Amino acid sequence: MRFIGLALAMIMVSSLGACVSKETDPRKGGLFSYNPKAYEKRLEDRKATLADTEADTEQARQEGAVLETEKKGKIQKQQVLKNRLAGIYAETGALEKQLDQVKAANAAQKKELKRLKDETVALRASTIQVNNSGGSDQEKKAEIARLQQQMDELLKEAEALSAL
């Protein structure tokens, strides 16, 4: 009987020993592994992780705001370019009407009138092409400046032809 009691006591002690663990996290350790200092350390680690995550979130929010501002600026620049193209397109339409009203007196004037009409049609097509192109804003801006210059030259030539 004593032997059985001693065996049972040994089993109980070994069972309790299995419950006690070196692990400081109560979720992973045994029944009697609570350690207040380890708990405080885990708590501080979690607070630090939370602070890092909040800082990263704030930084991402600020970067998002900067990108949104840049996006709005680019959209405005693209709208300005589109408006300039629309202006050139409208000018070409007006020039075509003006050229249609010009009466050529001789063959040289007729030839010049035809050339101006052809260039006006080509310029109008170019404005559509630039508007639909996927080029950068800088490329579009340069092309618009070139088209505007070409439009100004055509207007001068049409005015000179009309004055004859």
Secondary structure, DSSP 8 states (H G I E B T S, - for coil): -HHHHHHHHHHHHHHHHHH--S---TTTS-TT---HHHHHHHHHHHHHHHHHHHHHHHHHHHHHHHHHHHHHHHHHHHHHHHHHHHHHHHHHHHHHHHHHH----SHHHHHHHHHHHHHHHHHHHHHHHHHH----HHHHHHHHHHHHHHHHHHHHHHHHHHH-
